[in-house]
Amino acid sequence: MSFVEYSELIQEGDVAIIFLGHDSMFPLMVQSGAQTQTRYGVIRHSTDLIGRRYGSKVTCSKGGWVYVLHPTPELWTLNLPHRTQILYATDIANITMMLELKPGSVVCESGTGSGSLSHAMLRTIAPTGHLYTVEFHQQRAEKATEEFREHKVDHLVTVLNQDVCKDGFGVTGVADAVFLDIPSPWEAVGHAKSAMKRQGGRLCSFSPCIEQVQRTCAALAEHGFGEICTLEVLLRLYDVRAVSLPLPDFGPDDPSRTDPGVPDRAGPSVPTNTAVTCRTAIAPREMAGHTGYLTFASKSLV
Amino acid sequence: KPYRETGIDERFIIKDGDFVVLQRGDVYKAVQIQKKRKVIFEKQWFFLDNAVGELYGSTFEVASGGSLQPRKSKHPEIPAEVKESGMDNRNIVDDGRSQKLTRDDIETLKEQGLKGQEIVQQLVENSTTFRDKTEFAQEKYIKKKKKKYENIITILKPSTRILALMYHGREPGKICHLRYDTLAQMLTLGNIHAGSKVIVFETCAGLVLGAVMERMGGYGSVIQMYPGGGPTRAATDSFGFPEHFHRTLHEFPLCKVKALLAGTLSPDEEGKDSVDGPAAEHLDTTAGQLIDGIFHFILHLLQAQEKKVKMEEKRKKLSAAAALLQGRNADGLVVASRFHPCPVLLTLLRFVAPSRPFVVYCQYREPLIECYSKLREQGGVINLRLSETWLRHYQVLPNRTHPVLLMSGGGGYILSGTTIDDSASASGPQKAEEPAPKRIKLQETVA
């Protein structure tokens, strides 16, 4: 297993995702001899996991069952331990495409945070790309380093514990893309520009507040970036359900003549049905209304 | 040309034969660089010859005669010498007569060879109301005129981002109205990455296929399922992938899927038309006719041989694709077509391994609702999710920041999920649909 390559069978040392049912999942590290408690009973790693196919149904000691899933950055995003607010797949997907990330891309990122975006980028730039990720918080930098190693992607990433606004990304002239998710991105624009390849590259800055966006756009223009564009994207989820709508009762039909004025339900005669079922997509009561503004730009030719 | 000497990575330099994208403002057009070939873009005709050897991202102006002139240095913007400006528009009357230059005047200026920037300057000087406008209004006016009269063309290297933007703006009907952010979601939810084996079924001119191939980077394999005669790949060509990418691309006709699933796909299916030798020619006795006869005989032989070779190639390709599919262990499925998604999804999912993602795009919601229900009934999938994304652009300017006035009404819908292996016998009913309890953190493991 790795976060950047699929494998068929579960092996010791893998990070697997246990799926219990509707929106209920958690990650675990597969270890020979280990046991994991779930509400359906115990999972014994050696007998229930190791050597079995990913996607298998595993019956737990109490009789209930779970599915074991191969990790993906998207599943990781939904299950990782939060050390900071994280980016979710909707923003990540747009960032990936708008930064033109692909195998071989060299990317600079700050801050690393909880590594949600980092894992997604590593998946996209593997096997020949590299990620330089800067995190000014020491423990977070260490935790990220540890996770990258456990997830077998450490060969693709370099974690730096420093302040990107003061010390930059640690590299110059190599990046195809730079991503900023920091409180004062305008202070890092200059460093971003020098980290990027001379021939150009793409930049993205993610900020929750419009004031930050304004300052960042101004800084980008000052530094000669072009194609500056700010957008936001929101996810709308739908619940597919069968709903039952009752039919009104207008009284009995007049047996002497049919009255076209009173509409019956459209279509052939509906004798004594009191309700109609339709399958529909229902929007949830609330939805995430804002995550942050995404500002993209291209480094122009020097 | 300077760039060649500086040893810059080849990939950044425009070459003859390259597939590129022309950009002017927010209009894009995909073309291939072919010397001495006239190209039309935004009501202008020109040759791309002078672009060869320049860097991608370079900007050009169209000179008279149709040649491109590179703009090497960053032109200083019309100096923002704010001479005069007003406080508001209470006294500005729009009677359509404030511009003193007529259409003909402007044409004359163009003929005299004035550059776009200079024409804009002339318009500003000949506008009676310009100095009454507020600074913001003046900026807006200049921006508008620049957009119209400046003809700066940028030559870009194709990418999913650019081509998706282009198709959505120019020919959305060709891509089932798939908006670019929706495509982005598909690539991420589908976990498309180097080294995997992905099945793609699309009727989006090959844009989705190209996007998938870009994210695979030439590693792994992509099997494109196609309806009818052959796969459409017009947009895929526009990506300008290097030759070796095409070795990872396979195709398989939908009409043979049933046979493949049933195990009855015979390797000789494609070679059905027997390629016999040419009919024996009745050779005439005269020498001239004899030679003529022999010539035609040989010609037929060669043509038949060529046909045989092509058939053999086609058969080999079909075999190769079938071999990849047969294992029923694909790492993902991406569907984006005008066909009803239900049968497509239910059939093609059978080729996908367990614990792998799939993504289906549909311009409309109802067919996906049907898919969702059918999949729930059939089982074998979890994390089913019906979604769409809402996208909004912003104008960011000092004291003038606000969402852009016009917004996309819709970008289509996505149904996504993960496959699982349902075949193991269940040990009793279990409420898989109960609402999730408070989120479980990383579990403690007891060694």
HADDOCK unambig.tbl for C-alpha pairs under 7 A between the chains (distance, minus, plus):
assign (segid A and resid 5 and name CA) (segid B and resid 195 and name CA) 6.98 0.50 0.50
assign (segid A and resid 21 and name CA) (segid B and resid 432 and name CA) 4.78 0.50 0.50
assign (segid A and resid 21 and name CA) (segid B and resid 433 and name CA) 6.31 0.50 0.50
assign (segid A and resid 22 and name CA) (segid B and resid 383 and name CA) 6.94 0.50 0.50
assign (segid A and resid 22 and name CA) (segid B and resid 432 and name CA) 6.38 0.50 0.50
assign (segid A and resid 22 and name CA) (segid B and resid 433 and name CA) 5.48 0.50 0.50
assign (segid A and resid 22 and name CA) (segid B and resid 434 and name CA) 6.85 0.50 0.50
assign (segid A and resid 22 and name CA) (segid B and resid 435 and name CA) 6.64 0.50 0.50
assign (segid A and resid 22 and name CA) (segid B and resid 436 and name CA) 6.41 0.50 0.50
assign (segid A and resid 23 and name CA) (segid B and resid 436 and name CA) 6.01 0.50 0.50
assign (segid A and resid 24 and name CA) (segid B and resid 436 and name CA) 5.47 0.50 0.50
assign (segid A and resid 26 and name CA) (segid B and resid 440 and name CA) 6.41 0.50 0.50
assign (segid A and resid 26 and name CA) (segid B and resid 441 and name CA) 6.57 0.50 0.50
assign (segid A and resid 26 and name CA) (segid B and resid 442 and name CA) 6.15 0.50 0.50
assign (segid A and resid 27 and name CA) (segid B and resid 442 and name CA) 5.99 0.50 0.50
assign (segid A and resid 28 and name CA) (segid B and resid 442 and name CA) 6.62 0.50 0.50
assign (segid A and resid 28 and name CA) (segid B and resid 443 and name CA) 6.60 0.50 0.50
assign (segid A and resid 33 and name CA) (segid B and resid 447 and name CA) 5.81 0.50 0.50
assign (segid A and resid 34 and name CA) (segid B and resid 445 and name CA) 6.21 0.50 0.50
assign (segid A and resid 34 and name CA) (segid B and resid 446 and name CA) 5.48 0.50 0.50
assign (segid A and resid 34 and name CA) (segid B and resid 447 and name CA) 4.06 0.50 0.50
assign (segid A and resid 35 and name CA) (segid B and resid 445 and name CA) 5.67 0.50 0.50
assign (segid A and resid 35 and name CA) (segid B and resid 446 and name CA) 5.23 0.50 0.50
assign (segid A and resid 35 and name CA) (segid B and resid 447 and name CA) 6.22 0.50 0.50
assign (segid A and resid 36 and name CA) (segid B and resid 443 and name CA) 6.91 0.50 0.50
assign (segid A and resid 36 and name CA) (segid B and resid 444 and name CA) 6.83 0.50 0.50
assign (segid A and resid 36 and name CA) (segid B and resid 445 and name CA) 5.11 0.50 0.50
assign (segid A and resid 36 and name CA) (segid B and resid 446 and name CA) 6.57 0.50 0.50
assign (segid A and resid 54 and name CA) (segid B and resid 354 and name CA) 6.63 0.50 0.50
assign (segid A and resid 54 and name CA) (segid B and resid 355 and name CA) 5.82 0.50 0.50
assign (segid A and resid 55 and name CA) (segid B and resid 354 and name CA) 4.82 0.50 0.50
assign (segid A and resid 55 and name CA) (segid B and resid 355 and name CA) 4.23 0.50 0.50
assign (segid A and resid 55 and name CA) (segid B and resid 420 and name CA) 4.49 0.50 0.50
assign (segid A and resid 55 and name CA) (segid B and resid 421 and name CA) 5.37 0.50 0.50
assign (segid A and resid 56 and name CA) (segid B and resid 420 and name CA) 6.41 0.50 0.50
assign (segid A and resid 56 and name CA) (segid B and resid 421 and name CA) 5.11 0.50 0.50
assign (segid A and resid 57 and name CA) (segid B and resid 421 and name CA) 6.63 0.50 0.50
assign (segid A and resid 57 and name CA) (segid B and resid 422 and name CA) 6.83 0.50 0.50
assign (segid A and resid 57 and name CA) (segid B and resid 424 and name CA) 6.74 0.50 0.50
assign (segid A and resid 63 and name CA) (segid B and resid 427 and name CA) 6.60 0.50 0.50
assign (segid A and resid 64 and name CA) (segid B and resid 430 and name CA) 6.44 0.50 0.50
assign (segid A and resid 69 and name CA) (segid B and resid 355 and name CA) 5.41 0.50 0.50
assign (segid A and resid 70 and name CA) (segid B and resid 355 and name CA) 6.03 0.50 0.50
assign (segid A and resid 90 and name CA) (segid B and resid 185 and name CA) 6.49 0.50 0.50
assign (segid A and resid 93 and name CA) (segid B and resid 184 and name CA) 5.24 0.50 0.50
assign (segid A and resid 93 and name CA) (segid B and resid 185 and name CA) 5.19 0.50 0.50
assign (segid A and resid 93 and name CA) (segid B and resid 188 and name CA) 5.36 0.50 0.50
assign (segid A and resid 94 and name CA) (segid B and resid 181 and name CA) 6.06 0.50 0.50
assign (segid A and resid 94 and name CA) (segid B and resid 184 and name CA) 5.58 0.50 0.50
assign (segid A and resid 97 and name CA) (segid B and resid 160 and name CA) 6.96 0.50 0.50
assign (segid A and resid 97 and name CA) (segid B and resid 161 and name CA) 5.87 0.50 0.50
assign (segid A and resid 97 and name CA) (segid B and resid 184 and name CA) 5.80 0.50 0.50
assign (segid A and resid 98 and name CA) (segid B and resid 161 and name CA) 5.69 0.50 0.50
assign (segid A and resid 100 and name CA) (segid B and resid 159 and name CA) 6.76 0.50 0.50
assign (segid A and resid 100 and name CA) (segid B and resid 161 and name CA) 6.62 0.50 0.50
assign (segid A and resid 102 and name CA) (segid B and resid 214 and name CA) 6.59 0.50 0.50
assign (segid A and resid 102 and name CA) (segid B and resid 215 and name CA) 5.09 0.50 0.50
assign (segid A and resid 102 and name CA) (segid B and resid 217 and name CA) 6.61 0.50 0.50
assign (segid A and resid 103 and name CA) (segid B and resid 194 and name CA) 6.62 0.50 0.50
assign (segid A and resid 103 and name CA) (segid B and resid 215 and name CA) 6.54 0.50 0.50
assign (segid A and resid 103 and name CA) (segid B and resid 216 and name CA) 6.83 0.50 0.50
assign (segid A and resid 103 and name CA) (segid B and resid 217 and name CA) 5.27 0.50 0.50
assign (segid A and resid 123 and name CA) (segid B and resid 193 and name CA) 6.46 0.50 0.50
assign (segid A and resid 124 and name CA) (segid B and resid 193 and name CA) 5.64 0.50 0.50
assign (segid A and resid 124 and name CA) (segid B and resid 215 and name CA) 6.76 0.50 0.50
assign (segid A and resid 126 and name CA) (segid B and resid 194 and name CA) 6.71 0.50 0.50
assign (segid A and resid 214 and name CA) (segid B and resid 396 and name CA) 6.17 0.50 0.50
assign (segid A and resid 214 and name CA) (segid B and resid 397 and name CA) 6.97 0.50 0.50
assign (segid A and resid 230 and name CA) (segid B and resid 393 and name CA) 5.89 0.50 0.50
assign (segid A and resid 230 and name CA) (segid B and resid 394 and name CA) 5.35 0.50 0.50
assign (segid A and resid 231 and name CA) (segid B and resid 392 and name CA) 5.50 0.50 0.50
assign (segid A and resid 231 and name CA) (segid B and resid 393 and name CA) 4.17 0.50 0.50
assign (segid A and resid 231 and name CA) (segid B and resid 394 and name CA) 5.60 0.50 0.50
assign (segid A and resid 232 and name CA) (segid B and resid 391 and name CA) 5.93 0.50 0.50
assign (segid A and resid 232 and name CA) (segid B and resid 392 and name CA) 5.44 0.50 0.50
assign (segid A and resid 232 and name CA) (segid B and resid 393 and name CA) 6.52 0.50 0.50
assign (segid A and resid 233 and name CA) (segid B and resid 389 and name CA) 6.52 0.50 0.50
assign (segid A and resid 233 and name CA) (segid B and resid 390 and name CA) 5.50 0.50 0.50
assign (segid A and resid 233 and name CA) (segid B and resid 391 and name CA) 4.58 0.50 0.50
assign (segid A and resid 233 and name CA) (segid B and resid 392 and name CA) 6.50 0.50 0.50
assign (segid A and resid 234 and name CA) (segid B and resid 389 and name CA) 5.53 0.50 0.50
assign (segid A and resid 234 and name CA) (segid B and resid 390 and name CA) 4.98 0.50 0.50
assign (segid A and resid 234 and name CA) (segid B and resid 391 and name CA) 6.58 0.50 0.50
assign (segid A and resid 235 and name CA) (segid B and resid 387 and name CA) 6.99 0.50 0.50
assign (segid A and resid 235 and name CA) (segid B and resid 388 and name CA) 6.20 0.50 0.50
assign (segid A and resid 235 and name CA) (segid B and resid 389 and name CA) 4.69 0.50 0.50
assign (segid A and resid 235 and name CA) (segid B and resid 390 and name CA) 6.33 0.50 0.50
assign (segid A and resid 236 and name CA) (segid B and resid 387 and name CA) 5.51 0.50 0.50
assign (segid A and resid 236 and name CA) (segid B and resid 388 and name CA) 5.24 0.50 0.50
assign (segid A and resid 236 and name CA) (segid B and resid 389 and name CA) 5.73 0.50 0.50
assign (segid A and resid 237 and name CA) (segid B and resid 386 and name CA) 6.01 0.50 0.50
assign (segid A and resid 237 and name CA) (segid B and resid 387 and name CA) 4.45 0.50 0.50
assign (segid A and resid 237 and name CA) (segid B and resid 388 and name CA) 6.65 0.50 0.50
assign (segid A and resid 238 and name CA) (segid B and resid 386 and name CA) 5.41 0.50 0.50
assign (segid A and resid 238 and name CA) (segid B and resid 387 and name CA) 5.83 0.50 0.50
assign (segid A and resid 240 and name CA) (segid B and resid 369 and name CA) 6.50 0.50 0.50
assign (segid A and resid 280 and name CA) (segid B and resid 369 and name CA) 6.78 0.50 0.50
assign (segid A and resid 281 and name CA) (segid B and resid 369 and name CA) 6.87 0.50 0.50
